[in-house]
Amino acid sequence: MARVLVVITPAEGHVNPSLGLVKQLTDNGEEVVYVCTEEYRSRIEQTGAELRTYPFPEDAFSHDPALKPAEYKHPYQFVYMMVGGIIRKIVPEVLRVTADETFDYLIFDSLMGWGGTIIAEKLGIPAVCSIASFAFVEPLGTEQDMDENRKDVKELYEATMKLTRQLADEFQVRVPAMDEIARHEGRLKLVYTSRHFQPQAEKLDDSFIFAGPSIVPRQDAPAFPFEQLRARHQQTVYIAMGTILNKDLDFYRLCFDALQDLPVTFVLSSGKHTNMEPLIERIPANFIVQPYVPQLEMLQHADAFITHAGMNSTSEALYYNVPLVMIPLTSDQPLVSKRVQELGAGITLDKNNLTPVALRAALAEVLGNPAYRQQAQVIGESLRQAGGYKRAADVITNYFAAINR
């Protein structure tokens, strides 16, 4: 069987979707070497892959200015983050820890963009792009329509291309054009969603494989008193704002103010790095607050989900037919929430004008109008029928087996 190199950006929303695929590849007999950081050792090794690590600050996407998620106003901002925050920092490390080794093919994270192409070229192997969000038909930030002639846009272009030329010289590869850096490259592009949910799917060719979300029970998930949910109230609402942007105590305070007197049980996942001590006395009786909640299990009990609309969380909710109240914050989240609302499975709120009244009204609409759950079920069915990580692994192994015959 083949020897596979997997290189994924060290972030929850990118590592987690890859785990089911990697386990299935190893179960199919592939030998997988997975390059990531020490933070993810336990869950990666549970797949049967061999882990190679490199130094990278834990929780870097919360603290590193170059990596911290932002609301991109122009595509160049996203590309600069890729080049300066990811390619420059990760590609040399990947080549170092895999030096003098041979592989049959590469699976790389789409957030690495051109960096994945560099690794494939230096190792002389074909590649598969792992896309943990929607496939970008247009570059992230395009919808903002910022003037190309603005001084700051021109400066950002020059800074990005200067760094790109330096890296191309370092790795002895061709200098890409700006629009090539973030492009989805590879023989195959694996997208963890369905064609139904993907915006503008008709513009994507057959090299894009829509396999649906990778729903794999997490071995490190903590216990949770699910029996307490219906004992309190008939409806349960789950609240979680992801693993990078979940430290906003003002938002949690707003939730308490808006929802404290509703006959609903609220489960709030505050994040393991969030200090909730200042709010301990403010937690209402209808709230269960824990630093980490087993999300896949919780969503199977939830009547609605209040979320930042990260792709992983959104896909998992829809997979279990849960409608959403979405407060997109950064990156691709506005795109994800827009698509959910277009398909009728949730309501989007503006983070800049969020009030207790607005949050309460949106939640009441989603809980009270069955159309939202019905549309969530339509999307959920498309995600379940896409085949998941088993189909993804079969498509990849069959493709490379065929071209190597």
DRENDO-1510 file (C-alpha; in Angstrom, 1 decimal, always signed):
<recs>
REC; n; res; u; v; w
REC; 1; MET; +0.0; +0.0; +0.0 .
REC; 2; ALA; +1.0; +3.6; -0.3 .
REC; 3; ARG; +3.0; +5.8; +2.1 .
REC; 4; VAL; +1.1; +9.0; +2.7 .
REC; 5; LEU; +2.2; +12.4; +4.1 .
REC; 6; VAL; -0.5; +14.5; +5.8 .
REC; 7; VAL; +0.3; +18.1; +6.7 .
REC; 8; ILE; -2.5; +20.0; +8.4 .
REC; 9; THR; -2.5; +23.5; +9.9 .
REC; 10; PRO; -2.4; +23.1; +13.8 .
REC; 11; ALA; -5.9; +24.4; +14.5 .
REC; 12; GLU; -8.9; +22.5; +15.8 .
REC; 13; GLY; -11.1; +23.4; +12.9 .
REC; 14; HIS; -8.6; +21.9; +10.4 .
REC; 15; VAL; -7.2; +18.9; +12.4 .
REC; 16; ASN; -10.5; +17.5; +13.5 .
REC; 17; PRO; -12.0; +17.1; +10.0 .
REC; 18; SER; -8.9; +15.1; +8.9 .
REC; 19; LEU; -9.0; +12.6; +11.7 .
REC; 20; GLY; -11.7; +10.3; +10.4 .
REC; 21; LEU; -10.1; +10.3; +6.9 .
REC; 22; VAL; -6.6; +9.5; +8.3 .
REC; 23; LYS; -8.0; +6.6; +10.5 .
REC; 24; GLN; -9.8; +5.2; +7.5 .
REC; 25; LEU; -6.7; +5.4; +5.4 .
REC; 26; THR; -4.7; +3.5; +8.0 .
REC; 27; ASP; -7.5; +1.0; +8.3 .
REC; 28; ASN; -7.3; +0.5; +4.6 .
REC; 29; GLY; -3.6; -0.3; +4.9 .
REC; 30; GLU; -2.0; +3.0; +4.0 .
REC; 31; GLU; +1.1; +4.0; +6.0 .
REC; 32; VAL; +0.4; +7.6; +7.2 .
REC; 33; VAL; +2.9; +10.1; +8.5 .
REC; 34; TYR; +1.1; +13.1; +9.9 .
REC; 35; VAL; +3.0; +16.3; +10.5 .
REC; 36; CYS; +1.5; +18.6; +13.1 .
REC; 37; THR; +2.2; +19.9; +16.6 .
REC; 38; GLU; +2.5; +18.3; +20.0 .
REC; 39; GLU; -0.8; +19.7; +21.0 .
REC; 40; TYR; -2.6; +17.2; +18.8 .
REC; 41; ARG; -0.5; +14.1; +19.5 .
REC; 42; SER; -3.2; +12.1; +21.4 .
REC; 43; ARG; -6.0; +12.4; +18.8 .
REC; 44; ILE; -3.6; +12.0; +15.8 .
REC; 45; GLU; -1.9; +8.9; +17.2 .
REC; 46; GLN; -5.4; +7.4; +17.9 .
REC; 47; THR; -5.9; +7.2; +14.1 .
REC; 48; GLY; -2.9; +4.9; +13.7 .
REC; 49; ALA; -0.8; +7.6; +12.0 .
REC; 50; GLU; +2.8; +8.3; +12.9 .
REC; 51; LEU; +3.1; +11.8; +14.2 .
REC; 52; ARG; +6.0; +14.2; +13.4 .
REC; 53; THR; +6.0; +17.4; +15.3 .
REC; 54; TYR; +7.6; +20.8; +15.0 .
REC; 55; PRO; +7.7; +23.8; +17.4 .
REC; 56; PHE; +4.7; +26.0; +17.2 .
REC; 57; PRO; +3.0; +28.0; +20.0 .
REC; 58; GLU; +0.0; +26.4; +21.5 .
REC; 59; ASP; -3.1; +28.5; +21.0 .
REC; 60; ALA; -1.2; +30.5; +18.4 .
REC; 61; PHE; -4.4; +31.4; +16.5 .
REC; 62; SER; -5.6; +33.3; +19.5 .
REC; 63; HIS; -2.4; +35.2; +20.3 .
REC; 64; ASP; -0.1; +35.5; +17.2 .
REC; 65; PRO; -1.0; +38.7; +15.4 .
REC; 66; ALA; -0.1; +37.1; +12.1 .
REC; 67; LEU; -2.5; +34.2; +12.6 .
REC; 68; LYS; -5.3; +35.6; +14.7 .
REC; 69; PRO; -8.5; +35.4; +12.7 .
REC; 70; ALA; -9.7; +38.6; +11.2 .
REC; 71; GLU; -12.6; +39.9; +9.2 .
REC; 72; TYR; -11.0; +40.1; +5.8 .
REC; 73; LYS; -11.8; +43.3; +3.9 .
REC; 74; HIS; -9.7; +42.4; +0.9 .
REC; 75; PRO; -8.3; +39.0; -0.5 .
REC; 76; TYR; -4.8; +40.3; -0.1 .
REC; 77; GLN; -5.2; +40.3; +3.7 .
REC; 78; PHE; -6.0; +36.6; +3.7 .
REC; 79; VAL; -3.2; +35.8; +1.3 .
REC; 80; TYR; -0.7; +37.7; +3.4 .
REC; 81; MET; -1.8; +35.7; +6.5 .
REC; 82; MET; -1.2; +32.5; +4.6 .
REC; 83; VAL; +2.3; +33.5; +3.4 .
REC; 84; GLY; +3.6; +35.2; +6.5 .
REC; 85; GLY; +1.7; +33.3; +9.2 .
REC; 86; ILE; +1.6; +29.7; +7.8 .
REC; 87; ILE; +3.8; +29.0; +4.7 .
REC; 88; ARG; +6.9; +30.8; +6.1 .
REC; 89; LYS; +6.5; +29.2; +9.5 .
REC; 90; ILE; +5.4; +25.6; +8.7 .
REC; 91; VAL; +6.8; +24.6; +5.3 .
REC; 92; PRO; +10.5; +24.7; +6.3 .
REC; 93; GLU; +9.6; +22.6; +9.4 .
REC; 94; VAL; +7.7; +20.0; +7.3 .
REC; 95; LEU; +10.6; +19.6; +4.9 .
REC; 96; ARG; +13.0; +19.3; +7.9 .
REC; 97; VAL; +11.1; +16.5; +9.7 .
REC; 98; THR; +10.6; +14.6; +6.4 .
REC; 99; ALA; +14.1; +15.0; +5.0 .
REC; 100; ASP; +15.4; +12.0; +3.0 .
REC; 101; GLU; +12.1; +10.2; +3.1 .
REC; 102; THR; +9.9; +9.1; +0.3 .
REC; 103; PHE; +6.1; +9.2; +0.1 .
REC; 104; ASP; +3.6; +8.3; -2.6 .
REC; 105; TYR; +1.3; +11.2; -2.2 .
REC; 106; LEU; +0.6; +14.3; +0.0 .
REC; 107; ILE; -2.6; +15.4; +1.7 .
REC; 108; PHE; -2.3; +19.1; +2.7 .
REC; 109; ASP; -4.5; +21.6; +4.4 .
REC; 110; SER; -6.0; +24.3; +2.1 .
REC; 111; LEU; -5.0; +27.0; +4.6 .
REC; 112; MET; -1.4; +26.3; +3.5 .
REC; 113; GLY; -2.3; +27.2; -0.1 .
REC; 114; TRP; +0.8; +27.5; -2.2 .
REC; 115; GLY; +2.8; +26.0; +0.7 .
REC; 116; GLY; +1.2; +22.6; -0.1 .
REC; 117; THR; +2.4; +22.9; -3.7 .
REC; 118; ILE; +5.9; +23.7; -2.5 .
REC; 119; ILE; +6.0; +20.5; -0.3 .
REC; 120; ALA; +4.6; +18.3; -3.1 .
REC; 121; GLU; +7.1; +19.8; -5.6 .
REC; 122; LYS; +10.1; +19.3; -3.3 .
REC; 123; LEU; +9.1; +15.8; -2.5 .
REC; 124; GLY; +8.2; +15.0; -6.1 .
REC; 125; ILE; +4.8; +13.6; -5.3 .
REC; 126; PRO; +1.1; +14.4; -6.3 .
REC; 127; ALA; -1.1; +16.1; -3.8 .
REC; 128; VAL; -4.7; +16.2; -2.4 .
REC; 129; CYS; -6.0; +19.4; -0.9 .
REC; 130; SER; -8.0; +19.1; +2.3 .
REC; 131; ILE; -10.6; +21.9; +2.5 .
REC; 132; ALA; -12.0; +22.3; +6.0 .
REC; 133; SER; -14.4; +25.2; +5.0 .
REC; 134; PHE; -16.3; +25.8; +1.8 .
REC; 135; ALA; -14.2; +25.6; -1.3 .
REC; 136; PHE; -13.5; +29.2; -2.2 .
REC; 137; VAL; -15.0; +29.9; -5.7 .
REC; 138; GLU; -13.8; +33.5; -5.1 .
REC; 139; PRO; -11.0; +34.5; -2.7 .
REC; 140; LEU; -12.0; +35.3; +0.9 .
REC; 141; GLY; -12.7; +39.0; +1.2 .
REC; 142; THR; -13.8; +39.5; -2.4 .
REC; 143; GLU; -17.3; +40.4; -1.5 .
REC; 144; GLN; -16.1; +43.5; +0.3 .
REC; 145; ASP; -15.3; +45.1; -3.1 .
REC; 146; MET; -12.4; +47.3; -1.7 .
REC; 147; ASP; -10.8; +49.6; -4.2 .
REC; 148; GLU; -7.6; +48.1; -5.7 .
REC; 149; ASN; -6.1; +51.5; -6.1 .
REC; 150; ARG; -6.1; +52.3; -2.4 .
REC; 151; LYS; -2.6; +53.0; -1.0 .
REC; 152; ASP; -2.9; +50.4; +1.8 .
REC; 153; VAL; -4.1; +47.7; -0.7 .
REC; 154; LYS; -1.1; +48.4; -3.0 .
REC; 155; GLU; +1.2; +48.3; +0.0 .
REC; 156; LEU; -0.2; +45.0; +1.1 .
REC; 157; TYR; +0.2; +43.6; -2.4 .
REC; 158; GLU; +3.9; +44.6; -2.5 .
REC; 159; ALA; +4.6; +43.2; +1.0 .
REC; 160; THR; +2.9; +39.9; +0.2 .
REC; 161; MET; +4.8; +39.5; -3.1 .
REC; 162; LYS; +8.1; +40.5; -1.6 .
REC; 163; LEU; +7.8; +37.8; +1.0 .
REC; 164; THR; +6.5; +35.3; -1.6 .
REC; 165; ARG; +9.6; +36.0; -3.8 .
REC; 166; GLN; +11.9; +35.5; -0.8 .
REC; 167; LEU; +10.3; +32.1; -0.1 .
REC; 168; ALA; +10.3; +31.0; -3.7 .
REC; 169; ASP; +14.1; +31.8; -3.8 .
REC; 170; GLU; +14.6; +29.9; -0.5 .
REC; 171; PHE; +12.8; +26.8; -1.8 .
REC; 172; GLN; +14.0; +27.2; -5.4 .
REC; 173; VAL; +10.5; +27.1; -6.8 .
REC; 174; ARG; +8.6; +29.3; -9.3 .
REC; 175; VAL; +7.2; +32.6; -7.9 .
REC; 176; PRO; +3.4; +32.3; -8.1 .
REC; 177; ALA; +1.1; +35.1; -9.1 .
REC; 178; MET; -0.9; +36.6; -6.2 .
REC; 179; ASP; -4.1; +34.8; -7.3 .
REC; 180; GLU; -2.3; +31.4; -7.2 .
REC; 181; ILE; -1.2; +31.6; -3.6 .
REC; 182; ALA; -4.6; +30.8; -2.0 .
REC; 183; ARG; -6.0; +28.7; -4.9 .
REC; 184; HIS; -7.1; +25.2; -4.2 .
REC; 185; GLU; -4.5; +23.0; -5.9 .
REC; 186; GLY; -4.0; +19.2; -6.1 .
REC; 187; ARG; -5.1; +16.3; -8.2 .
REC; 188; LEU; -8.1; +16.0; -5.9 .
REC; 189; LYS; -9.7; +18.6; -3.6 .
REC; 190; LEU; -11.5; +17.0; -0.7 .
REC; 191; VAL; -14.3; +19.2; +0.7 .
REC; 192; TYR; -16.0; +18.3; +4.0 .
REC; 193; THR; -19.5; +19.3; +3.0 .
REC; 194; SER; -22.1; +18.5; +0.4 .
REC; 195; ARG; -22.7; +19.9; -3.0 .
REC; 196; HIS; -26.1; +21.1; -1.8 .
REC; 197; PHE; -24.5; +23.2; +1.0 .
REC; 198; GLN; -21.5; +24.4; -1.0 .
REC; 199; PRO; -22.2; +27.9; -2.4 .
REC; 200; GLN; -21.8; +28.1; -6.2 .
REC; 201; ALA; -21.0; +24.4; -6.4 .
REC; 202; GLU; -21.8; +24.5; -10.1 .
REC; 203; LYS; -18.6; +26.4; -10.8 .
REC; 204; LEU; -16.4; +23.6; -9.3 .
REC; 205; ASP; -15.2; +20.7; -11.5 .
REC; 206; ASP; -15.1; +17.0; -10.7 .
REC; 207; SER; -11.7; +17.2; -9.0 .
REC; 208; PHE; -13.6; +18.6; -6.0 .
REC; 209; ILE; -14.9; +15.7; -3.9 .
REC; 210; PHE; -17.8; +16.6; -1.6 .
REC; 211; ALA; -17.6; +14.0; +1.1 .
REC; 212; GLY; -19.6; +15.7; +3.9 .
REC; 213; PRO; -18.4; +16.4; +7.4 .
REC; 214; SER; -16.1; +14.0; +9.2 .
REC; 215; ILE; -18.2; +13.0; +12.1 .
REC; 216; VAL; -16.0; +10.9; +14.4 .
REC; 217; PRO; -16.6; +10.5; +18.2 .
REC; 218; ARG; -13.8; +12.2; +20.1 .
REC; 219; GLN; -12.0; +9.8; +22.5 .
REC; 220; ASP; -11.0; +12.7; +24.8 .
REC; 221; ALA; -14.6; +14.0; +25.2 .
REC; 222; PRO; -15.5; +14.6; +28.8 .
REC; 223; ALA; -18.5; +13.2; +30.6 .
REC; 224; PHE; -21.7; +15.3; +30.7 .
REC; 225; PRO; -24.9; +14.9; +32.7 .
REC; 226; PHE; -27.3; +14.6; +29.8 .
REC; 227; GLU; -30.0; +13.3; +32.1 .
REC; 228; GLN; -30.3; +16.8; +33.6 .
REC; 229; LEU; -31.4; +18.4; +30.4 .
REC; 230; ARG; -35.0; +17.4; +30.0 .
REC; 231; ALA; -35.4; +17.2; +33.8 .
REC; 232; ARG; -35.2; +20.9; +33.8 .
REC; 233; HIS; -37.1; +22.0; +30.7 .
REC; 234; GLN; -38.5; +20.5; +27.5 .
REC; 235; GLN; -36.1; +22.4; +25.2 .
REC; 236; THR; -32.3; +22.6; +25.2 .
REC; 237; VAL; -30.1; +25.2; +23.5 .
REC; 238; TYR; -26.4; +24.8; +23.1 .
REC; 239; ILE; -24.1; +27.8; +23.1 .
REC; 240; ALA; -20.4; +27.6; +21.9 .
REC; 241; MET; -18.2; +30.1; +20.1 .
REC; 242; GLY; -15.4; +27.8; +19.0 .
REC; 243; THR; -11.9; +27.2; +20.3 .
REC; 244; ILE; -10.2; +30.4; +19.2 .
REC; 245; LEU; -12.7; +33.2; +20.0 .
REC; 246; ASN; -14.4; +32.0; +23.1 .
REC; 247; LYS; -13.0; +34.3; +25.7 .
REC; 248; ASP; -15.5; +37.1; +25.3 .
REC; 249; LEU; -17.0; +37.5; +28.8 .
REC; 250; ASP; -19.2; +40.4; +27.6 .
REC; 251; PHE; -20.9; +38.0; +25.2 .
REC; 252; TYR; -21.5; +35.5; +27.9 .
REC; 253; ARG; -22.9; +38.3; +30.1 .
REC; 254; LEU; -25.2; +39.3; +27.3 .
REC; 255; CYS; -26.4; +35.7; +26.9 .
REC; 256; PHE; -27.2; +35.5; +30.6 .
REC; 257; ASP; -29.1; +38.8; +30.5 .
REC; 258; ALA; -31.1; +37.8; +27.4 .
REC; 259; LEU; -32.0; +34.3; +28.2 .
REC; 260; GLN; -32.1; +33.9; +32.0 .
REC; 261; ASP; -35.9; +33.8; +32.4 .
REC; 262; LEU; -36.8; +31.5; +29.4 .
REC; 263; PRO; -38.1; +28.0; +30.1 .
REC; 264; VAL; -35.2; +26.5; +28.3 .
REC; 265; THR; -32.0; +24.7; +29.5 .
REC; 266; PHE; -28.9; +26.4; +28.1 .
REC; 267; VAL; -25.6; +24.6; +27.9 .
REC; 268; LEU; -22.7; +27.0; +27.5 .
REC; 269; SER; -19.2; +25.7; +26.5 .
REC; 270; SER; -17.0; +28.5; +27.7 .
REC; 271; GLY; -13.6; +27.1; +26.6 .
REC; 272; LYS; -10.9; +25.5; +28.6 .
REC; 273; HIS; -8.7; +28.6; +28.5 .
REC; 274; THR; -11.5; +31.0; +29.5 .
REC; 275; ASN; -11.6; +32.4; +33.1 .
REC; 276; MET; -15.2; +32.5; +34.0 .
REC; 277; GLU; -14.6; +33.5; +37.6 .
REC; 278; PRO; -15.8; +37.1; +37.2 .
REC; 279; LEU; -19.2; +35.8; +36.0 .
REC; 280; ILE; -19.7; +32.9; +38.5 .
REC; 281; GLU; -22.3; +34.9; +40.5 .
REC; 282; ARG; -24.1; +35.9; +37.3 .
REC; 283; ILE; -24.8; +32.4; +35.9 .
REC; 284; PRO; -28.6; +32.0; +35.8 .
REC; 285; ALA; -30.3; +28.9; +37.1 .
REC; 286; ASN; -31.3; +27.7; +33.6 .
REC; 287; PHE; -27.6; +27.6; +32.5 .
REC; 288; ILE; -25.1; +24.8; +32.7 .
REC; 289; VAL; -21.7; +26.2; +32.1 .
REC; 290; GLN; -18.7; +24.0; +31.5 .
REC; 291; PRO; -15.2; +24.7; +30.0 .
REC; 292; TYR; -15.6; +21.8; +27.5 .
REC; 293; VAL; -18.7; +20.1; +26.4 .
REC; 294; PRO; -18.8; +16.9; +24.2 .
REC; 295; GLN; -20.2; +18.8; +21.2 .
REC; 296; LEU; -21.2; +15.9; +18.9 .
REC; 297; GLU; -23.2; +14.3; +21.8 .
REC; 298; MET; -24.7; +17.6; +22.9 .
REC; 299; LEU; -26.0; +18.5; +19.4 .
REC; 300; GLN; -28.0; +15.3; +19.4 .
REC; 301; HIS; -29.9; +16.7; +22.4 .
REC; 302; ALA; -30.2; +20.3; +21.2 .
REC; 303; ASP; -33.2; +22.1; +19.8 .
REC; 304; ALA; -31.1; +25.0; +18.6 .
REC; 305; PHE; -27.4; +26.1; +18.5 .
REC; 306; ILE; -26.1; +29.6; +19.2 .
REC; 307; THR; -22.7; +29.7; +17.4 .
REC; 308; HIS; -20.0; +31.7; +15.7 .
REC; 309; ALA; -20.8; +29.8; +12.5 .
REC; 310; GLY; -17.4; +28.1; +12.2 .
REC; 311; MET; -17.5; +25.5; +9.5 .
REC; 312; ASN; -16.9; +22.5; +11.8 .
REC; 313; SER; -19.5; +23.5; +14.4 .
REC; 314; THR; -22.1; +24.5; +11.7 .
REC; 315; SER; -21.7; +21.2; +9.8 .
REC; 316; GLU; -21.9; +19.2; +12.9 .
REC; 317; ALA; -25.1; +20.9; +14.0 .
REC; 318; LEU; -26.7; +20.5; +10.6 .
REC; 319; TYR; -25.6; +16.9; +10.4 .
REC; 320; TYR; -27.9; +16.4; +13.4 .
REC; 321; ASN; -30.7; +18.6; +12.0 .
REC; 322; VAL; -30.1; +21.4; +14.5 .
REC; 323; PRO; -31.1; +25.0; +13.4 .
REC; 324; LEU; -28.8; +27.8; +14.2 .
REC; 325; VAL; -28.6; +31.4; +15.6 .
REC; 326; MET; -25.3; +32.6; +14.2 .
REC; 327; ILE; -23.1; +35.4; +15.2 .
REC; 328; PRO; -20.2; +35.3; +12.7 .
REC; 329; LEU; -17.0; +36.9; +13.9 .
REC; 330; THR; -14.1; +36.5; +11.5 .
REC; 331; SER; -12.6; +34.6; +8.5 .
REC; 332; ASP; -15.0; +32.4; +6.6 .
REC; 333; GLN; -17.8; +32.6; +9.3 .
REC; 334; PRO; -19.8; +35.3; +7.5 .
REC; 335; LEU; -19.8; +33.2; +4.4 .
REC; 336; VAL; -20.9; +30.1; +6.3 .
REC; 337; SER; -23.7; +31.9; +8.2 .
REC; 338; LYS; -24.9; +33.6; +4.9 .
REC; 339; ARG; -25.3; +30.2; +3.3 .
REC; 340; VAL; -27.2; +28.7; +6.3 .
REC; 341; GLN; -29.6; +31.7; +6.2 .
REC; 342; GLU; -30.0; +31.4; +2.4 .
REC; 343; LEU; -31.1; +27.8; +2.8 .
REC; 344; GLY; -33.5; +28.7; +5.7 .
REC; 345; ALA; -31.8; +26.8; +8.5 .
REC; 346; GLY; -30.9; +29.7; +10.7 .
REC; 347; ILE; -30.7; +33.4; +11.5 .
REC; 348; THR; -27.6; +35.6; +11.3 .
REC; 349; LEU; -27.1; +38.4; +13.8 .
REC; 350; ASP; -24.6; +41.3; +13.5 .
REC; 351; LYS; -21.9; +41.1; +16.1 .
REC; 352; ASN; -21.5; +44.8; +16.0 .
REC; 353; ASN; -25.2; +45.5; +16.9 .
REC; 354; LEU; -25.9; +42.5; +19.1 .
REC; 355; THR; -28.3; +43.2; +22.0 .
REC; 356; PRO; -30.1; +41.0; +24.5 .
REC; 357; VAL; -33.4; +41.8; +22.7 .
REC; 358; ALA; -32.0; +40.8; +19.3 .
REC; 359; LEU; -30.5; +37.5; +20.6 .
REC; 360; ARG; -33.7; +36.6; +22.4 .
REC; 361; ALA; -35.9; +37.4; +19.4 .
REC; 362; ALA; -33.8; +35.4; +17.0 .
REC; 363; LEU; -33.7; +32.4; +19.3 .
REC; 364; ALA; -37.5; +32.6; +19.9 .
REC; 365; GLU; -38.0; +32.6; +16.1 .
REC; 366; VAL; -35.7; +29.6; +15.5 .
REC; 367; LEU; -37.3; +27.6; +18.4 .
REC; 368; GLY; -40.9; +28.5; +17.5 .
REC; 369; ASN; -40.9; +28.2; +13.7 .
REC; 370; PRO; -40.6; +24.6; +12.6 .
REC; 371; ALA; -39.4; +25.7; +9.1 .
REC; 372; TYR; -35.9; +26.2; +10.5 .
REC; 373; ARG; -35.6; +22.7; +11.7 .
REC; 374; GLN; -37.1; +21.3; +8.5 .
REC; 375; GLN; -34.5; +23.1; +6.4 .
REC; 376; ALA; -31.7; +22.0; +8.8 .
REC; 377; GLN; -33.0; +18.4; +8.1 .
REC; 378; VAL; -32.7; +19.0; +4.3 .
REC; 379; ILE; -29.1; +20.2; +4.6 .
REC; 380; GLY; -28.4; +17.4; +7.2 .
REC; 381; GLU; -29.6; +14.7; +4.9 .
REC; 382; SER; -27.3; +16.0; +2.1 .
REC; 383; LEU; -24.4; +15.9; +4.5 .
REC; 384; ARG; -25.2; +12.4; +5.7 .
REC; 385; GLN; -25.6; +11.1; +2.1 .
REC; 386; ALA; -22.3; +12.6; +1.0 .
REC; 387; GLY; -20.4; +9.5; +2.3 .
REC; 388; GLY; -18.2; +11.0; +5.0 .
REC; 389; TYR; -14.6; +10.0; +5.7 .
REC; 390; LYS; -15.1; +6.4; +4.4 .
REC; 391; ARG; -16.0; +7.6; +0.9 .
REC; 392; ALA; -13.2; +10.2; +1.0 .
REC; 393; ALA; -10.6; +7.5; +1.8 .
REC; 394; ASP; -11.9; +5.2; -0.8 .
REC; 395; VAL; -11.9; +7.9; -3.5 .
REC; 396; ILE; -8.3; +8.9; -2.6 .
REC; 397; THR; -6.9; +5.4; -2.4 .
REC; 398; ASN; -8.6; +4.2; -5.6 .
REC; 399; TYR; -7.4; +7.3; -7.5 .
REC; 400; PHE; -3.7; +6.8; -6.6 .
REC; 401; ALA; -3.9; +3.0; -7.0 .
REC; 402; ALA; -5.3; +3.5; -10.5 .
REC; 403; ILE; -2.6; +6.0; -11.6 .
REC; 404; ASN; +0.2; +3.8; -10.2 .
REC; 405; ARG; -0.9; +0.6; -12.0 .
</recs>
